[in-house]
Amino acid sequence: MIRFFFLVCLLLFALLPLNAFAADRIELDETAIQGSRELPKILYVVPWKSARLGLLQGGVGSSSFDTAFEALDRDVFQRQVEYYDRLYGAGAQAVTSGNAR
């Protein structure tokens, strides 16, 4: 009998703090967001257009340089980088990356 009474008291003491935590709950107003119901629910996905080199003529905004911006041709630029690597070798890349820090 004493053992049963002890278990009941232990259970009550264990559940007593739960009532205190339940009192800390805050009730907030609900938010309802509604869109326009007249519009259809359709999504159009438009792919990006490919870039044309002729569109980038002239400067963009103000610049401290007197030269206009020019579009780079990918193959020509890669060829110039390859020539630079062959001319100056891997040592120039290490010096260049060391100065960039």
N, C-alpha and C positions, 0 to 999 in steps of 0.2 A: 504494500500500500504506500509506503514511504517512497519507494522507488517510482511508482506511478505518479505521485504528487511531484516528485523531483523532475520527472520528464515533462510534465505539463508546465511547470514553472519555467523550465529551460526553454521550452517551445514558445511560451509567451514572451520571454525576454528576447528571444531571437527574432520574433515577428514585430516587436514593439517599434524598432527604428524604421521599419518599412512604412508605417503610417506617417512618420515625420518627413520622409522623402516624398511621399505622395502629395503633401501640402505645398511643396515648392513648385508645382507645375503651374505654368502660366498659360492662359488661354488667349490666343491672338485672333484677330479678325481674319477671315479668309479672303484671299485675293482671287478674283476671277478675271481672266484675260480672254476677251472675245475678239476675233477678227471679223472682217467683213464677210457676211454669209452670202452676199450676192455674187461674189467672185467665184469662178470655178477653182477647184483644187488641182491645178495642173502646174507642173514645173518643167520649164524648157531648159535644157542644158546645151549651151552653145560652145563649141570648141574654139580655142584660140586660133587666130589666123597666123599664118607664117609671116615672119618679119621680112620686109623687102629692104634692100640696101639703099634704094633711091629715096626713101622717105626721110632720111636723116640729113637734110641739107641745112646749112647755116647753124648758128649758135643757139643754145638753149639758155635763156635768162642772161643775166649779166656775168661777165667773166673778166678777170684781171689780165687775161691773155688776149692778144690781138688775133689769134688764129681761131678759125671756126672748127667746131667738132666735125669729125669725119667718121663714117661707118667703117668698121674693120671687116675685112674678108677673112673668114675663119682659116681657110687653107693658106693664105698668104701669111697670116700671123703665126700659124704653127710652123711654117717654113722658116720664118725669121727667127723664131725661138730655137729651132733646130740648128740653124747656122750659128747663132750666138753660142750655143752649147758646144758646137764643134770648134769654134774659134777660141773661146776662152776656157773650155773644159770644165771639169767638176770643181776645180779650185775657185773659180769665179762665183759659182753658186754658193759655196760655203762662205766666202767673203761677203757676198750680197746679203745672205740670210743672217749673217752675224751683225751687219750694220743695221738691219731692220729692227733688231731688238732694241 
